[in-house]
Amino acid sequence: MPSIKNLQPASPWVELQATQKDWDAADPALLKTMLTQMHLVRAFEETVLVLAGQKLINGPAHSSIGQEGGAVGSIMGLTAADQINGSHRGHHQFLAKALGFVSPSGFDPTAEFSDDVRTVLRRGLAEICGLADGYCGGRGGSMHLQWIEAGAMGTNAIVGGAVPFAAGFAWSSKQAKTDAVSVSYFGDGAMNIGSVLESLNLASAWDLPVCFFVENNRYAVSTTVEEATGEPRLSARALGFNIASWRVDGMDPLAVHLAMGEALQHMRAGKGPTMIEANVYRYFHQNGPFPGSAFGYREKAEETEWRERDPLRMVESHLLRRKLISEEEVTELRAKVKKVMADVSNNLLEADPAGQGTQRFRPELWPDPSLIDTGIRGDLSEFTGVDFKEAKDFAGKTVTKKFVDVVAAVMGRRMEQDDSIVVMGEDVHKMSGGPRGATKGLKDAFPDRVLGTPISEAGFTGLAGGMALDGRYRPVVELMYADFIWVAADQIFNQIGKARHMFGGKHDMPLVMRIKIGTRTGYGSQHSMDPAGIMNTSVGWRIAAPSTALDYIGMMNSSLRCNDPVAVLEHDSDLYKTSFDVPETDLDFYIPIGSAAVRREGKAVTIITYLAMVQQSLDAVEAAGIDAEVIDLRWLDAASIDWDTIGESIRKTNNVLLVEQGSHGTSYGAWLSDEIQRRFFDWLDSPIARVTGAESSPSISKVLEKAAIADTDTVIASLTELFGARKGVK
């Protein structure tokens, strides 16, 4: 018979309940503040549902009525330096953090509300209504509320999507040697999302002061917890990551407050992350002013049972029992919060002249539609006074270096001069700079700013996004292969790329993502894509594609100075091992964002290309004997295309050939072709021609890999097809 030993979890997992003694011992000021904040949140949410019922709110209205106790109870112990983020149902958390920020000394339920409190309510409601005075200028609406100054870092429409960012906030606070923490609020549905579990793992591995606060309201829309998982006690998940965990009745605000107090003590003492599972109940459906029973997935008896456990009534009962408030004062508080919300709402509305007895938002309160694209990215004012250079500007001594060695060298130089730069990725801290040596020497020189990550692209990419949003550090993420953008797609496209614009265009997102392109390495279909076309489909990213080592220096320097997220594309076998002449000592120059380079002048056709296909296009032109002009795009995103250089060339040659290496299906050139035709159609003598790889992804077989990827021979064939019958063109 085998020997059996029962194993014990390495971290505590407890259920906390507030006792009568706890209520008796609670500071009266704490309980009064708690009650007032919950009443404000309740009245705010009721106003939202009224407006939603009148169809004045565009999109969903995810009310938090019933769940106020979890938010207020947990946030009252936080400081202004502590940061929170949340999910689509986050009005209550946002308001609790904002109200605590403007009234740090608490609330007296008998006092009038300050102008600052009224401003929070007004701007919060305006945001949910999509109005210009909202915290995000009306761009966020119900699901995207942010006020960075108050530590409310943003709620999120993607289930679980905000959680990795909170780990980034926590990393920044720890690295800055503060005792501040972050709290990420999410629901039971998010507990099954991969990026959430990746974040739990990263936070535990790196001892990050982040609290994963699970609002278990038992329903992900209509799917119950029991249907979704074999362990409905969701805080049990923390045990698998060695994270201390509390389970608490979320309808008891004092119990939540006590649990958060213990979690804060744990995190501020440097003991790593925590999890709190608060069992709560939303009184209404997933969104809108109807109960869940109206849709048939909940019983009315269940809803009645939970309504009898209303957190507002619980706090009121203890205040009344302790004679800290009177029945009359409770009634007056309720009337007062309803009046202030009525005032706030009425100030946004007027009679609708088009409908009898209906209302509309005052037209002057809407955002200016002409500003829709403002704030997608920054204005590059951070480059004012910068010393820009091109290859022709260097007259000093040069040395010959491999491209990959320059990658490591310029990063080392920037990290030496800028303590905010942090490098992270799989194996970047070992093997003499990772699998290819691109981070060689960095870990030894900067041990606390070179982070070897687990294999969890969504987790560490999102963590870097949180660092960028926080603003104290400038993360550099390495993706080992370009295909892994799909693994981290939500964080790259929905979170990092959209964050600036979605939250009003007021904050920076300084992040660099180094993406290695693995063509011609024999790694096959899942490690060989060119990501340029995919990266360009989502707004917010700038895309750098250096084809020489000298360009890499200047473009990486610009990428690290830029306050937008920048994807830097790096060819592995086609560029890493190639040697180039670079300045012997100057690693500090910049190449301006939005500048292409003419690598060869010509009159017959304009070849537009990037990365390794620049040299292959040059080789093809010489072999074909065609007088082509070859333009190296260098910057690929829509905002950074050098249309002046492209236009000047097209007006001279009147023909265009777009050359890229990657798959036809994810072609960058398809978008570029459309733009060129719309801008320069009158100057074209023939349809735009394109060179791409095959429809298929590259295969492992060497001959099939070659067949799938465009190369010099492919460009020669295209040039021959274009000009073979026109012998006079040279």
Residue, then its C-alpha position, 0 to 999 in steps of 0.5 A: m500500500p502506498s503511503i498517503k500524506n495529506l497536504q496543507p496549503a502554504s497560505p491561509w484561507v479563512e472565512l471572516q464574520a463580523t460579530q456584535k462586538d465588532w459592531d459595538a467597537a466600530d468607530p461611529a465616524l466609520l459607520k456614519t461615513m459608510l452609511t452616507q457613502m452607500h446611500l450616495v451610491r444607491a441614489f446615484e445608481e437609481t438615477v442611472l436606472v431611471l435614465a436607462g428606463q427612459k432610453l436616455i443612456n446609450g448602451p448598457a447600464h450595469s447597476s451595482i444596487g445591492q453590492e454597495g457594501g462590498a465596494v464601500g466596505s473595502i475602499m474605506g481603508l484605502t489611502a489616496a495613494d492606493q489604486i483600484n480598477g474594476s470591471h463593467r459593473g464598477h460605478h460603486q467602486f469608482l464612486a467609493k474611491a472618488l468620494g473618499f478622495v474628495s472627503p478624506s475625513g469622512f461624512d456626517p450623514t446630517a451635514e450638507f454635501s460639499d461642492d466637491v461631492r456634488t462634482v463627483l456625482r455630476r461628472g460621474l453621471a455625465e460620463i455614464c450618459g456620454l456627455a462632455d463633462g464626464y470624467c472621460g469626456g463621454r468616451g467611457g460611458s457606464m463601463h469605463l470610468q477613470w479618475i487617475e488623481a483619485g487612484a481610480m485607474g479605470t473600469n473595464a468592459i472586457v471581463g477580467g481584462a483590467v486585472p493584469f493592469a492592477a498587478g502593474f500598478a502594484w509592481s510600480s508601487k513596490q519598486a518605488k518603495t512605497d507601501a501603497v497597494s492596488v485592488s482589482y475588482f472583478g466578478d465570479g465570471a472573470m475568475n475563469i479568465g486566463s489573464v486573471l489566473e496569469s495575474l494571480n501567478l505573477a503577483s504571487a511569484w513577484d510578491l506584489p501588493v495587489c488585492f484580487f477582490v472577487e464580487n461573487n454575485r452568483y451570476a455571470v449574466s444568467t450562468t450560475v457559479e455552480e454551472a461555471t466551476g467545480e469549486p464555487r468557493l472562488s477564494a479557493r483559487a488563491l490557494g493554488f498560487n500561495i495567496a492569502s485569502w479571505r471569504v466574507d459576507g459582502m452584504d455586511p460592510l463592516a465584515v468586508h472592511l475588517a477583511m480588507g483591513e487584514a489584507l492591507q496589513h498583509m500587503r503593506a508588510g511586504k507579504g505579497p498579494t491577497m484575495i477577498e471573495a465577497n458574496v454579494y447580490r445584484y438586485f437587478h439584471q445584468n444591465g437595465p432596470f429589471p430584476g433577474s427574475a424577469f428573464g427567468y434565471r432567478e426566482k422571485a423568492e431568492e431575490t426577496e431573500w437577498r433584498e432582506r439582507d440589504p447592506l444599507r439597512m444593516v448599517e442603519s440598524h446598528l447605528l440606530r441600535r447604538k443610538l448614533i443616528s435617529e430614524e428621522e435622520v435616516t429618513e432625512l439622509r435618504a431624502k437628501v441623497k435623492k434630492v442631490m441626485a435629482d438636482v444633478s440629473n435635472n441639470l443635464l436634462e431639458a424637455d424634448p421638443a420632439g416628444q410630448g412629455t419626454q426629456r433629452f440631454r441639453p444639446e450643449l452638453w454633448p462632446d464635439p463630434s469633430l474631436i472623435d480622433t483626438g487623444i488616440r495617441g499623443d502629439l509627440s511634443e515630448f520630442t521638442g528640442v531632440d537631436f534627430k539624425e540620419a545615416k548621412d549625418f554621421a562623419g565620425k568613426t564607425v564600427t561593424k556590429k551584428f544587429v542583435d548586439v546593437v539591440a542589447a547595446v542601445m537598451g543598456r545605454r537607455m537603462e543606464q540613463d533612465d531609471s524608469i525603463v524596465v525590461m521583461g519577457e521570457d528568458v530575458h534574464k538568462m542564457s546571456g540575453g535570452p535565446r538570441g542574446a538581445t538582452k545580453g548584459l542587462k540583468d547583470a547591470f540592472p538586476d531589479r529592472v530586468l524581469g524574467t517572466p513565466i510563460s504568460e504573455a497576457g499576464f505580463t503584457g497586461l502588467a506592463g500596461g498597468m505600469a505604463l498607465d501608472g506612469r512611474y515606469r516605462p516598460v519594455v516587453e519582449l515577445m519571443y515570437a510575433d505569433f504570440i500577439w494572439v496569446a496576449a491579444d486582449q491586453i495588446f489591442n483592447q487594453i493598451g492600444k485603446a486606453r488613452h483614447m477610451f479614458g478621455g485622451k488625457h494620460d500617456m501610455p509609454l510602453v515599448m513592445r519588442i516583437k521578434i519575427g521568426t521567419r526562416t528559422g524553421y519554427g513553422s506556422q505558429h512562430s513565423m508571422d509578420p505582425a505588421g498588418i495585424m498591429n495596424t488594425s487596432v488604433g493606438w499603437r505606433i509601429a517601428a520597423p528598422s531595417t538597419a542597425l543604425d536605424y534601430i538605435g535611433m528608432m529605439n531611442s525614439s520609441l523609448r522617448c515616445n509617450d504612446p505604446v510602440a511595437v518595435l518589429e525585429h527580424d530574427s534570422d534575416l537581420y539579427k546575425t547581419s553586420f552593419d556599420v554603426p557609430e562607434t560611440d553615439l547611442d543617443f541619437y533619435i530618428p524622427i517618428g514618421s520619417a521614411a528613408v529612400r534607399r535607392e532613387g529611381k524613375a520606373v517604379t516606387i517600391i515601398t517596403y520595410l524590415a528585411m525586405v528592404q535589402q532583398s528589394l534592393d538586391a532584386v532591383e539590381a538583378a532585374g535591371i529596373d530603375a526603381e526607387v526603393i522606400d524603406l517605410r521604417w514607421l508603419d502605423a497609420a499616424s506615422i506613415d511618411w506620405d510626403t516621401i511616398g507622394e514625391s516618389i509616386r509623382k515621379t515614377n507613376n507606378v507602385l510595388l508594395v513588398e512584404q514578406g508575410s502571409h497574404g491573409t494578414s497583409y499590411g500592404a492591403w491597407l497601404s494599397d487602399e490608402i495610396q489609391r485614395r491619396f494618389f490615384d491621379w498619379l498612377d499609370s497602372p494598378i498598384a502591384r503587391v508582393t506578399g508571402a503565400e496564403s499559408s503560414p510557413s511550414i517546418s520543411k525548408v522548401l515549404e518554408k521558402a515557398a510560403i515567404a516572399d524573398t528576393d526571387t519573388v520581387i524579381a518575378s514581380l518586377t519582370e512581370l511588370f516590366g518584362a514587356r516594356k523593354g524601354v523602361k530602365 
